């Protein structure tokens, strides 16, 4: 992997992690508000899971396989 590819992956990882944190805050705000839309909460939770999977894939690409 070239330095440029690694930098691109790290930038993408940072954006995804920030979006994941933002979704977490949005979910908490929706849940705590009276009359919250449960369908919207479920959609946000699904989106958060998708982001988590993308984050893990990128982290796996950035972490070298070390065979002991």
PQR file with spaces between the fields and no chain letter, atoms N, CA, C, O and H, PARSE charges and radii, in Angstrom:
ATOM       1  N    UNK     1       0.854   -1.166    0.000 -0.4000 1.5000
ATOM       2  CA   UNK     1       0.000    0.000    0.000 -0.0000 2.0000
ATOM       3  C    UNK     1       0.906    1.237    0.000  0.5500 1.7000
ATOM       4  O    UNK     1       1.856    1.334    0.776 -0.5500 1.4000
ATOM       5  N    UNK     2       0.589    2.154   -0.873 -0.4000 1.5000
ATOM       6  CA   UNK     2       1.391    3.372   -0.953 -0.0000 2.0000
ATOM       7  C    UNK     2       0.996    4.339    0.165  0.5500 1.7000
ATOM       8  O    UNK     2      -0.049    4.193    0.798 -0.5500 1.4000
ATOM       9  H    UNK     2      -0.183    2.075   -1.503  0.4000 1.0000
ATOM      10  N    UNK     3       1.849    5.315    0.384 -0.4000 1.5000
ATOM      11  CA   UNK     3       1.562    6.316    1.420 -0.0000 2.0000
ATOM      12  C    UNK     3       0.291    7.087    1.099  0.5500 1.7000
ATOM      13  O    UNK     3      -0.485    7.423    1.993 -0.5500 1.4000
ATOM      14  H    UNK     3       2.699    5.433   -0.131  0.4000 1.0000
ATOM      15  N    UNK     4       0.085    7.365   -0.185 -0.4000 1.5000
ATOM      16  CA   UNK     4      -1.113    8.107   -0.598 -0.0000 2.0000
ATOM      17  C    UNK     4      -2.380    7.288   -0.347  0.5500 1.7000
ATOM      18  O    UNK     4      -3.386    7.826    0.114 -0.5500 1.4000
ATOM      19  H    UNK     4       0.716    7.093   -0.911  0.4000 1.0000
ATOM      20  N    UNK     5      -2.333    5.996   -0.647 -0.4000 1.5000
ATOM      21  CA   UNK     5      -3.480    5.128   -0.394 -0.0000 2.0000
ATOM      22  C    UNK     5      -3.779    5.048    1.099  0.5500 1.7000
ATOM      23  O    UNK     5      -4.936    5.083    1.518 -0.5500 1.4000
ATOM      24  H    UNK     5      -1.516    5.558   -1.021  0.4000 1.0000
ATOM      25  N    UNK     6      -2.713    4.939    1.894 -0.4000 1.5000
ATOM      26  CA   UNK     6      -2.897    4.872    3.341 -0.0000 2.0000
ATOM      27  C    UNK     6      -3.491    6.179    3.870  0.5500 1.7000
ATOM      28  O    UNK     6      -4.391    6.154    4.710 -0.5500 1.4000
ATOM      29  H    UNK     6      -1.773    4.910    1.553  0.4000 1.0000
ATOM      30  N    UNK     7      -3.002    7.301    3.390 -0.4000 1.5000
ATOM      31  CA   UNK     7      -3.522    8.605    3.806 -0.0000 2.0000
ATOM      32  C    UNK     7      -5.005    8.738    3.435  0.5500 1.7000
ATOM      33  O    UNK     7      -5.807    9.247    4.218 -0.5500 1.4000
ATOM      34  H    UNK     7      -2.271    7.321    2.708  0.4000 1.0000
ATOM      35  N    UNK     8      -5.350    8.277    2.241 -0.4000 1.5000
ATOM      36  CA   UNK     8      -6.746    8.327    1.797 -0.0000 2.0000
ATOM      37  C    UNK     8      -7.627    7.475    2.699  0.5500 1.7000
ATOM      38  O    UNK     8      -8.716    7.895    3.090 -0.5500 1.4000
ATOM      39  H    UNK     8      -4.698    7.863    1.606  0.4000 1.0000
ATOM      40  N    UNK     9      -7.154    6.279    3.028 -0.4000 1.5000
ATOM      41  CA   UNK     9      -7.924    5.406    3.915 -0.0000 2.0000
ATOM      42  C    UNK     9      -8.068    6.011    5.309  0.5500 1.7000
ATOM      43  O    UNK     9      -9.133    5.918    5.919 -0.5500 1.4000
ATOM      44  H    UNK     9      -6.269    5.938    2.710  0.4000 1.0000
ATOM      45  N    UNK    10      -7.010    6.625    5.809 -0.4000 1.5000
ATOM      46  CA   UNK    10      -7.072    7.245    7.143 -0.0000 2.0000
ATOM      47  C    UNK    10      -8.029    8.440    7.150  0.5500 1.7000
ATOM      48  O    UNK    10      -8.746    8.657    8.127 -0.5500 1.4000
ATOM      49  H    UNK    10      -6.145    6.700    5.314  0.4000 1.0000
ATOM      50  N    UNK    11      -8.039    9.208    6.065 -0.4000 1.5000
ATOM      51  CA   UNK    11      -8.988   10.327    5.963 -0.0000 2.0000
ATOM      52  C    UNK    11     -10.425    9.813    5.922  0.5500 1.7000
ATOM      53  O    UNK    11     -11.310   10.351    6.588 -0.5500 1.4000
ATOM      54  H    UNK    11      -7.456    9.031    5.272  0.4000 1.0000
ATOM      55  N    UNK    12     -10.638    8.773    5.136 -0.4000 1.5000
ATOM      56  CA   UNK    12     -11.974    8.175    5.045 -0.0000 2.0000
ATOM      57  C    UNK    12     -12.391    7.599    6.394  0.5500 1.7000
ATOM      58  O    UNK    12     -13.547    7.732    6.798 -0.5500 1.4000
ATOM      59  H    UNK    12      -9.919    8.336    4.595  0.4000 1.0000
ATOM      60  N    UNK    13     -11.463    6.968    7.083 -0.4000 1.5000
ATOM      61  CA   UNK    13     -11.733    6.404    8.398 -0.0000 2.0000
ATOM      62  C    UNK    13     -12.143    7.502    9.379  0.5500 1.7000
ATOM      63  O    UNK    13     -13.094    7.334   10.142 -0.5500 1.4000
ATOM      64  H    UNK    13     -10.525    6.860    6.754  0.4000 1.0000
ATOM      65  N    UNK    14     -11.442    8.600    9.358 -0.4000 1.5000
ATOM      66  CA   UNK    14     -11.765    9.710   10.263 -0.0000 2.0000
ATOM      67  C    UNK    14     -13.160   10.261    9.978  0.5500 1.7000
ATOM      68  O    UNK    14     -13.913   10.556   10.907 -0.5500 1.4000
ATOM      69  H    UNK    14     -10.669    8.737    8.738  0.4000 1.0000
ATOM      70  N    UNK    15     -13.507   10.401    8.701 -0.4000 1.5000
ATOM      71  CA   UNK    15     -14.847   10.891    8.343 -0.0000 2.0000
ATOM      72  C    UNK    15     -15.937    9.931    8.801  0.5500 1.7000
ATOM      73  O    UNK    15     -16.965   10.353    9.330 -0.5500 1.4000
ATOM      74  H    UNK    15     -12.895   10.161    7.947  0.4000 1.0000
ATOM      75  N    UNK    16     -15.705    8.636    8.593 -0.4000 1.5000
ATOM      76  CA   UNK    16     -16.698    7.640    9.001 -0.0000 2.0000
ATOM      77  C    UNK    16     -16.856    7.605   10.517  0.5500 1.7000
ATOM      78  O    UNK    16     -17.971    7.478   11.023 -0.5500 1.4000
ATOM      79  H    UNK    16     -14.870    8.293    8.163  0.4000 1.0000
ATOM      80  N    UNK    17     -15.756    7.715   11.237 -0.4000 1.5000
ATOM      81  CA   UNK    17     -15.825    7.720   12.699 -0.0000 2.0000
ATOM      82  C    UNK    17     -16.586    8.946   13.208  0.5500 1.7000
ATOM      83  O    UNK    17     -17.353    8.853   14.166 -0.5500 1.4000
ATOM      84  H    UNK    17     -14.850    7.818   10.826  0.4000 1.0000
ATOM      85  N    UNK    18     -16.369   10.089   12.562 -0.4000 1.5000
ATOM      86  CA   UNK    18     -17.094   11.295   12.959 -0.0000 2.0000
ATOM      87  C    UNK    18     -18.579   11.151   12.672  0.5500 1.7000
ATOM      88  O    UNK    18     -19.414   11.537   13.490 -0.5500 1.4000
ATOM      89  H    UNK    18     -15.746   10.164   11.784  0.4000 1.0000
ATOM      90  N    UNK    19     -18.909   10.597   11.514 -0.4000 1.5000
ATOM      91  CA   UNK    19     -20.320   10.379   11.183 -0.0000 2.0000
ATOM      92  C    UNK    19     -20.966    9.405   12.167  0.5500 1.7000
ATOM      93  O    UNK    19     -22.125    9.577   12.542 -0.5500 1.4000
ATOM      94  H    UNK    19     -18.230   10.284   10.850  0.4000 1.0000
ATOM      95  N    UNK    20     -20.219    8.389   12.582 -0.4000 1.5000
ATOM      96  CA   UNK    20     -20.708    7.411   13.547 -0.0000 2.0000
ATOM      97  C    UNK    20     -21.021    8.094   14.880  0.5500 1.7000
ATOM      98  O    UNK    20     -22.062    7.834   15.485 -0.5500 1.4000
ATOM      99  H    UNK    20     -19.277    8.250   12.278  0.4000 1.0000
ATOM     100  N    UNK    21     -20.113    8.975   15.340 -0.4000 1.5000
ATOM     101  CA   UNK    21     -20.343    9.722   16.574 -0.0000 2.0000
ATOM     102  C    UNK    21     -21.540   10.656   16.439  0.5500 1.7000
ATOM     103  O    UNK    21     -22.334   10.794   17.370 -0.5500 1.4000
ATOM     104  H    UNK    21     -19.267    9.186   14.849  0.4000 1.0000
ATOM     105  N    UNK    22     -21.669   11.297   15.280 -0.4000 1.5000
ATOM     106  CA   UNK    22     -22.802   12.202   15.043 -0.0000 2.0000
ATOM     107  C    UNK    22     -24.121   11.444   15.079  0.5500 1.7000
ATOM     108  O    UNK    22     -25.105   11.924   15.642 -0.5500 1.4000
ATOM     109  H    UNK    22     -21.025   11.186   14.523  0.4000 1.0000
ATOM     110  N    UNK    23     -24.138   10.256   14.477 -0.4000 1.5000
ATOM     111  CA   UNK    23     -25.350    9.433   14.509 -0.0000 2.0000
ATOM     112  C    UNK    23     -25.693    9.018   15.931  0.5500 1.7000
ATOM     113  O    UNK    23     -26.862    8.994   16.316 -0.5500 1.4000
ATOM     114  H    UNK    23     -23.338    9.867   14.020  0.4000 1.0000
ATOM     115  N    UNK    24     -24.679    8.696   16.697 -0.4000 1.5000
ATOM     116  CA   UNK    24     -24.897    8.317   18.091 -0.0000 2.0000
ATOM     117  C    UNK    24     -25.568    9.456   18.850  0.5500 1.7000
ATOM     118  O    UNK    24     -26.512    9.238   19.609 -0.5500 1.4000
ATOM     119  H    UNK    24     -23.729    8.716   16.384  0.4000 1.0000
ATOM     120  N    UNK    25     -25.073   10.666   18.640 -0.4000 1.5000
ATOM     121  CA   UNK    25     -25.656   11.838   19.298 -0.0000 2.0000
ATOM     122  C    UNK    25     -27.085   12.082   18.813  0.5500 1.7000
ATOM     123  O    UNK    25     -27.959   12.430   19.608 -0.5500 1.4000
ATOM     124  H    UNK    25     -24.305   10.843   18.024  0.4000 1.0000
ATOM     125  N    UNK    26     -27.324   11.903   17.529 -0.4000 1.5000
ATOM     126  CA   UNK    26     -28.665   12.115   16.979 -0.0000 2.0000
ATOM     127  C    UNK    26     -29.651   11.085   17.527  0.5500 1.7000
ATOM     128  O    UNK    26     -30.797   11.412   17.835 -0.5500 1.4000
ATOM     129  H    UNK    26     -26.615   11.621   16.884  0.4000 1.0000
ATOM     130  N    UNK    27     -29.198    9.851   17.645 -0.4000 1.5000
ATOM     131  CA   UNK    27     -30.056    8.798   18.193 -0.0000 2.0000
ATOM     132  C    UNK    27     -30.402    9.116   19.649  0.5500 1.7000
ATOM     133  O    UNK    27     -31.560    9.005   20.053 -0.5500 1.4000
ATOM     134  H    UNK    27     -28.267    9.585   17.395  0.4000 1.0000
ATOM     135  N    UNK    28     -29.408    9.506   20.428 -0.4000 1.5000
ATOM     136  CA   UNK    28     -29.651    9.856   21.829 -0.0000 2.0000
ATOM     137  C    UNK    28     -30.640   11.017   21.940  0.5500 1.7000
ATOM     138  O    UNK    28     -31.522   11.008   22.798 -0.5500 1.4000
ATOM     139  H    UNK    28     -28.467    9.595   20.100  0.4000 1.0000
ATOM     140  N    UNK    29     -30.488   12.010   21.073 -0.4000 1.5000
ATOM     141  CA   UNK    29     -31.386   13.163   21.112 -0.0000 2.0000
ATOM     142  C    UNK    29     -32.810   12.758   20.744  0.5500 1.7000
ATOM     143  O    UNK    29     -33.769   13.212   21.369 -0.5500 1.4000
ATOM     144  H    UNK    29     -29.772   12.018   20.376  0.4000 1.0000
ATOM     145  N    UNK    30     -32.948   11.906   19.732 -0.4000 1.5000
ATOM     146  CA   UNK    30     -34.280   11.459   19.330 -0.0000 2.0000
ATOM     147  C    UNK    30     -34.953   10.636   20.420  0.5500 1.7000
ATOM     148  O    UNK    30     -36.143   10.800   20.689 -0.5500 1.4000
ATOM     149  H    UNK    30     -32.169   11.537   19.225  0.4000 1.0000
ATOM     150  N    UNK    31     -34.191    9.758   21.037 -0.4000 1.5000
ATOM     151  CA   UNK    31     -34.757    8.890   22.077 -0.0000 2.0000
ATOM     152  C    UNK    31     -35.205    9.708   23.282  0.5500 1.7000
ATOM     153  O    UNK    31     -36.236    9.414   23.887 -0.5500 1.4000
ATOM     154  H    UNK    31     -33.224    9.624   20.818  0.4000 1.0000
ATOM     155  N    UNK    32     -34.436   10.728   23.631 -0.4000 1.5000
ATOM     156  CA   UNK    32     -34.769   11.504   24.822 -0.0000 2.0000
ATOM     157  C    UNK    32     -35.894   12.515   24.589  0.5500 1.7000
ATOM     158  O    UNK    32     -36.472   13.027   25.547 -0.5500 1.4000
ATOM     159  H    UNK    32     -33.598   10.967   23.140  0.4000 1.0000
ATOM     160  N    UNK    33     -36.205   12.802   23.328 -0.4000 1.5000
ATOM     161  CA   UNK    33     -37.275   13.772   23.072 -0.0000 2.0000
ATOM     162  C    UNK    33     -38.637   13.088   23.154  0.5500 1.7000
ATOM     163  O    UNK    33     -38.790   11.945   22.722 -0.5500 1.4000
ATOM     164  H    UNK    33     -35.735   12.386   22.550  0.4000 1.0000
ATOM     165  N    UNK    34     -39.615   13.785   23.705 -0.4000 1.5000
ATOM     166  CA   UNK    34     -40.953   13.194   23.808 -0.0000 2.0000
ATOM     167  C    UNK    34     -41.575   13.049   22.416  0.5500 1.7000
ATOM     168  O    UNK    34     -41.426   13.917   21.556 -0.5500 1.4000
ATOM     169  H    UNK    34     -39.490   14.713   24.056  0.4000 1.0000
ATOM     170  N    UNK    35     -42.265   11.943   22.224 -0.4000 1.5000
ATOM     171  CA   UNK    35     -42.916   11.692   20.938 -0.0000 2.0000
ATOM     172  C    UNK    35     -41.937   11.404   19.825  0.5500 1.7000
ATOM     173  O    UNK    35     -42.175   11.758   18.670 -0.5500 1.4000
ATOM     174  H    UNK    35     -42.387   11.238   22.922  0.4000 1.0000
ATOM     175  N    UNK    36     -40.824   10.757   20.173 -0.4000 1.5000
ATOM     176  CA   UNK    36     -39.801   10.489   19.165 -0.0000 2.0000
ATOM     177  C    UNK    36     -40.306    9.475   18.140  0.5500 1.7000
ATOM     178  O    UNK    36     -41.141    8.621   18.438 -0.5500 1.4000
ATOM     179  H    UNK    36     -40.631   10.469   21.111  0.4000 1.0000
ATOM     180  N    UNK    37     -39.777    9.595   16.935 -0.4000 1.5000
ATOM     181  CA   UNK    37     -40.152    8.726   15.826 -0.0000 2.0000
ATOM     182  C    UNK    37     -39.306    7.452   15.894  0.5500 1.7000
ATOM     183  O    UNK    37     -38.117    7.470   15.573 -0.5500 1.4000
ATOM     184  H    UNK    37     -39.099   10.289   16.692  0.4000 1.0000
ATOM     185  N    UNK    38     -39.923    6.361   16.311 -0.4000 1.5000
ATOM     186  CA   UNK    38     -39.176    5.106   16.484 -0.0000 2.0000
ATOM     187  C    UNK    38     -38.650    4.555   15.166  0.5500 1.7000
ATOM     188  O    UNK    38     -37.598    3.916   15.137 -0.5500 1.4000
ATOM     189  H    UNK    38     -40.888    6.347   16.571  0.4000 1.0000
ATOM     190  N    UNK    39     -39.366    4.796   14.084 -0.4000 1.5000
ATOM     191  CA   UNK    39     -38.901    4.324   12.778 -0.0000 2.0000
ATOM     192  C    UNK    39     -37.624    5.063   12.387  0.5500 1.7000
ATOM     193  O    UNK    39     -36.684    4.461   11.869 -0.5500 1.4000
ATOM     194  H    UNK    39     -40.220    5.315   14.108  0.4000 1.0000
ATOM     195  N    UNK    40     -37.597    6.357   12.636 -0.4000 1.5000
ATOM     196  CA   UNK    40     -36.393    7.142   12.340 -0.0000 2.0000
ATOM     197  C    UNK    40     -35.221    6.670   13.204  0.5500 1.7000
ATOM     198  O    UNK    40     -34.090    6.593   12.723 -0.5500 1.4000
ATOM     199  H    UNK    40     -38.361    6.846   13.056  0.4000 1.0000
ATOM     200  N    UNK    41     -35.476    6.360   14.448 -0.4000 1.5000
ATOM     201  CA   UNK    41     -34.423    5.854   15.339 -0.0000 2.0000
ATOM     202  C    UNK    41     -33.868    4.543   14.790  0.5500 1.7000
ATOM     203  O    UNK    41     -32.653    4.343   14.772 -0.5500 1.4000
ATOM     204  H    UNK    41     -36.394    6.422   14.839  0.4000 1.0000
ATOM     205  N    UNK    42     -34.746    3.654   14.343 -0.4000 1.5000
ATOM     206  CA   UNK    42     -34.293    2.380   13.787 -0.0000 2.0000
ATOM     207  C    UNK    42     -33.463    2.583   12.521  0.5500 1.7000
ATOM     208  O    UNK    42     -32.464    1.895   12.313 -0.5500 1.4000
ATOM     209  H    UNK    42     -35.733    3.817   14.357  0.4000 1.0000
ATOM     210  N    UNK    43     -33.872    3.519   11.687 -0.4000 1.5000
ATOM     211  CA   UNK    43     -33.101    3.809   10.467 -0.0000 2.0000
ATOM     212  C    UNK    43     -31.711    4.326   10.814  0.5500 1.7000
ATOM     213  O    UNK    43     -30.722    3.930   10.198 -0.5500 1.4000
ATOM     214  H    UNK    43     -34.684    4.078   11.856  0.4000 1.0000
ATOM     215  N    UNK    44     -31.642    5.204   11.796 -0.4000 1.5000
ATOM     216  CA   UNK    44     -30.345    5.728   12.205 -0.0000 2.0000
ATOM     217  C    UNK    44     -29.470    4.631   12.797  0.5500 1.7000
ATOM     218  O    UNK    44     -28.262    4.603   12.560 -0.5500 1.4000
ATOM     219  H    UNK    44     -32.445    5.525   12.297  0.4000 1.0000
ATOM     220  N    UNK    45     -30.066    3.738   13.557 -0.4000 1.5000
ATOM     221  CA   UNK    45     -29.294    2.634   14.136 -0.0000 2.0000
ATOM     222  C    UNK    45     -28.755    1.708   13.049  0.5500 1.7000
ATOM     223  O    UNK    45     -27.624    1.231   13.146 -0.5500 1.4000
ATOM     224  H    UNK    45     -31.047    3.761   13.749  0.4000 1.0000
ATOM     225  N    UNK    46     -29.555    1.453   12.020 -0.4000 1.5000
ATOM     226  CA   UNK    46     -29.087    0.616   10.912 -0.0000 2.0000
ATOM     227  C    UNK    46     -27.935    1.300   10.178  0.5500 1.7000
ATOM     228  O    UNK    46     -26.948    0.658    9.819 -0.5500 1.4000
ATOM     229  H    UNK    46     -30.473    1.841   11.942  0.4000 1.0000
ATOM     230  N    UNK    47     -28.071    2.603    9.960 -0.4000 1.5000
ATOM     231  CA   UNK    47     -27.007    3.355    9.305 -0.0000 2.0000
ATOM     232  C    UNK    47     -25.731    3.308   10.143  0.5500 1.7000
ATOM     233  O    UNK    47     -24.629    3.207    9.604 -0.5500 1.4000
ATOM     234  H    UNK    47     -28.873    3.125   10.252  0.4000 1.0000
ATOM     235  N    UNK    48     -25.886    3.380   11.449 -0.4000 1.5000
ATOM     236  CA   UNK    48     -24.747    3.331   12.355 -0.0000 2.0000
ATOM     237  C    UNK    48     -24.044    1.968   12.257  0.5500 1.7000
ATOM     238  O    UNK    48     -22.815    1.903   12.295 -0.5500 1.4000
ATOM     239  H    UNK    48     -26.781    3.462   11.887  0.4000 1.0000
ATOM     240  N    UNK    49     -24.808    0.896   12.132 -0.4000 1.5000
ATOM     241  CA   UNK    49     -24.220   -0.436   11.978 -0.0000 2.0000
ATOM     242  C    UNK    49     -23.447   -0.559   10.670  0.5500 1.7000
ATOM     243  O    UNK    49     -22.371   -1.157   10.631 -0.5500 1.4000
ATOM     244  H    UNK    49     -25.806    0.948   12.101  0.4000 1.0000
ATOM     245  N    UNK    50     -23.999    0.008    9.605 -0.4000 1.5000
ATOM     246  CA   UNK    50     -23.320   -0.017    8.308 -0.0000 2.0000
ATOM     247  C    UNK    50     -21.991    0.733    8.409  0.5500 1.7000
ATOM     248  O    UNK    50     -20.968    0.281    7.896 -0.5500 1.4000
ATOM     249  H    UNK    50     -24.872    0.494    9.637  0.4000 1.0000
ATOM     250  N    UNK    51     -22.028    1.877    9.076 -0.4000 1.5000
ATOM     251  CA   UNK    51     -20.798    2.648    9.264 -0.0000 2.0000
ATOM     252  C    UNK    51     -19.773    1.872   10.074  0.5500 1.7000
ATOM     253  O    UNK    51     -18.583    1.885    9.761 -0.5500 1.4000
ATOM     254  H    UNK    51     -22.859    2.244    9.493  0.4000 1.0000
ATOM     255  N    UNK    52     -20.236    1.201   11.110 -0.4000 1.5000
ATOM     256  CA   UNK    52     -19.311    0.413   11.942 -0.0000 2.0000
ATOM     257  C    UNK    52     -18.624   -0.660   11.105  0.5500 1.7000
ATOM     258  O    UNK    52     -17.425   -0.895   11.255 -0.5500 1.4000
ATOM     259  H    UNK    52     -21.203    1.190   11.365  0.4000 1.0000
ATOM     260  N    UNK    53     -19.386   -1.315   10.217 -0.4000 1.5000
ATOM     261  CA   UNK    53     -18.793   -2.334    9.348 -0.0000 2.0000
ATOM     262  C    UNK    53     -17.756   -1.727    8.407  0.5500 1.7000
ATOM     263  O    UNK    53     -16.695   -2.313    8.191 -0.5500 1.4000
ATOM     264  H    UNK    53     -20.360   -1.124   10.095  0.4000 1.0000
ATOM     265  N    UNK    54     -18.058   -0.560    7.848 -0.4000 1.5000
ATOM     266  CA   UNK    54     -17.107    0.106    6.954 -0.0000 2.0000
ATOM     267  C    UNK    54     -15.852    0.506    7.717  0.5500 1.7000
ATOM     268  O    UNK    54     -14.741    0.371    7.204 -0.5500 1.4000
ATOM     269  H    UNK    54     -18.920   -0.084    8.023  0.4000 1.0000
ATOM     270  N    UNK    55     -16.025    0.993    8.933 -0.4000 1.5000
ATOM     271  CA   UNK    55     -14.886    1.383    9.761 -0.0000 2.0000
ATOM     272  C    UNK    55     -13.994    0.173   10.030  0.5500 1.7000
ATOM     273  O    UNK    55     -12.770    0.266    9.936 -0.5500 1.4000
ATOM     274  H    UNK    55     -16.927    1.102    9.350  0.4000 1.0000
ATOM     275  N    UNK    56     -14.599   -0.940   10.361 -0.4000 1.5000
ATOM     276  CA   UNK    56     -13.803   -2.154   10.649 -0.0000 2.0000
ATOM     277  C    UNK    56     -13.055   -2.643    9.419  0.5500 1.7000
ATOM     278  O    UNK    56     -11.915   -3.096    9.522 -0.5500 1.4000
ATOM     279  H    UNK    56     -15.593   -1.015   10.438  0.4000 1.0000
ATOM     280  N    UNK    57     -13.699   -2.554    8.244 -0.4000 1.5000
ATOM     281  CA   UNK    57     -13.021   -2.979    7.015 -0.0000 2.0000
ATOM     282  C    UNK    57     -11.798   -2.112    6.741  0.5500 1.7000
ATOM     283  O    UNK    57     -10.739   -2.619    6.371 -0.5500 1.4000
ATOM     284  H    UNK    57     -14.625   -2.187    8.161  0.4000 1.0000
ATOM     285  N    UNK    58     -11.948   -0.812    6.923 -0.4000 1.5000
ATOM     286  CA   UNK    58     -10.815    0.087    6.691 -0.0000 2.0000
ATOM     287  C    UNK    58      -9.721   -0.163    7.724  0.5500 1.7000
ATOM     288  O    UNK    58      -8.540   -0.180    7.380 -0.5500 1.4000
ATOM     289  H    UNK    58     -12.809   -0.400    7.224  0.4000 1.0000
ATOM     290  N    UNK    59     -10.101   -0.355    8.983 -0.4000 1.5000
ATOM     291  CA   UNK    59      -9.102   -0.645   10.017 -0.0000 2.0000
ATOM     292  C    UNK    59      -8.355   -1.936    9.698  0.5500 1.7000
ATOM     293  O    UNK    59      -7.150   -2.029    9.933 -0.5500 1.4000
ATOM     294  H    UNK    59     -11.061   -0.342    9.262  0.4000 1.0000
ATOM     295  N    UNK    60      -9.054   -2.923    9.170 -0.4000 1.5000
ATOM     296  CA   UNK    60      -8.390   -4.174    8.788 -0.0000 2.0000
ATOM     297  C    UNK    60      -7.398   -3.948    7.647  0.5500 1.7000
ATOM     298  O    UNK    60      -6.335   -4.568    7.606 -0.5500 1.4000
ATOM     299  H    UNK    60     -10.033   -2.847    8.978  0.4000 1.0000
ATOM     300  N    UNK    61      -7.751   -3.063    6.732 -0.4000 1.5000
ATOM     301  CA   UNK    61      -6.832   -2.771    5.618 -0.0000 2.0000
ATOM     302  C    UNK    61      -5.590   -2.033    6.118  0.5500 1.7000
ATOM     303  O    UNK    61      -4.494   -2.230    5.592 -0.5500 1.4000
ATOM     304  H    UNK    61      -8.614   -2.559    6.766  0.4000 1.0000
ATOM     305  N    UNK    62      -5.757   -1.201    7.115 -0.4000 1.5000
ATOM     306  CA   UNK    62      -4.637   -0.427    7.636 -0.0000 2.0000
ATOM     307  C    UNK    62      -3.743   -1.208    8.582  0.5500 1.7000
ATOM     308  O    UNK    62      -2.573   -0.867    8.758 -0.5500 1.4000
ATOM     309  H    UNK    62      -6.647   -1.041    7.542  0.4000 1.0000
ATOM     310  N    UNK    63      -4.290   -2.262    9.197 -0.4000 1.5000
ATOM     311  CA   UNK    63      -3.520   -3.073   10.133 -0.0000 2.0000
ATOM     312  C    UNK    63      -2.882   -4.226    9.380  0.5500 1.7000
ATOM     313  O    UNK    63      -3.587   -5.049    8.796 -0.5500 1.4000
ATOM     314  H    UNK    63      -5.240   -2.539    9.054  0.4000 1.0000
ATOM     315  N    UNK    64      -1.575   -4.295    9.385 -0.4000 1.5000
ATOM     316  CA   UNK    64      -0.908   -5.390    8.669 -0.0000 2.0000
ATOM     317  C    UNK    64      -1.141   -6.731    9.365  0.5500 1.7000
ATOM     318  O    UNK    64      -1.240   -6.817   10.589 -0.5500 1.4000
ATOM     319  H    UNK    64      -1.003   -3.626    9.859  0.4000 1.0000
ATOM     320  N    UNK    65      -1.223   -7.763    8.544 -0.4000 1.5000
ATOM     321  CA   UNK    65      -1.358   -9.117    9.094 -0.0000 2.0000
ATOM     322  C    UNK    65       0.004   -9.562    9.602  0.5500 1.7000
ATOM     323  O    UNK    65       0.975   -9.635    8.849 -0.5500 1.4000
ATOM     324  H    UNK    65      -1.143   -7.694    7.549  0.4000 1.0000
ATOM     325  N    UNK    66       0.056   -9.855   10.888 -0.4000 1.5000
ATOM     326  CA   UNK    66       1.309  -10.303   11.497 -0.0000 2.0000
ATOM     327  C    UNK    66       1.125  -11.763   11.915  0.5500 1.7000
ATOM     328  O    UNK    66       0.271  -12.091   12.738 -0.5500 1.4000
ATOM     329  H    UNK    66      -0.733   -9.796   11.501  0.4000 1.0000
ATOM     330  N    UNK    67       1.931  -12.604   11.338 -0.4000 1.5000
ATOM     331  CA   UNK    67       1.878  -14.021   11.671 -0.0000 2.0000
ATOM     332  C    UNK    67       3.017  -14.306   12.641  0.5500 1.7000
ATOM     333  O    UNK    67       4.193  -14.171   12.302 -0.5500 1.4000
ATOM     334  H    UNK    67       2.625  -12.338   10.669  0.4000 1.0000
ATOM     335  N    UNK    68       2.644  -14.701   13.847 -0.4000 1.5000
ATOM     336  CA   UNK    68       3.652  -14.927   14.881 -0.0000 2.0000
ATOM     337  C    UNK    68       4.185  -16.341   14.805  0.5500 1.7000
ATOM     338  O    UNK    68       5.046  -16.720   15.599 -0.5500 1.4000
ATOM     339  H    UNK    68       1.689  -14.811   14.122  0.4000 1.0000
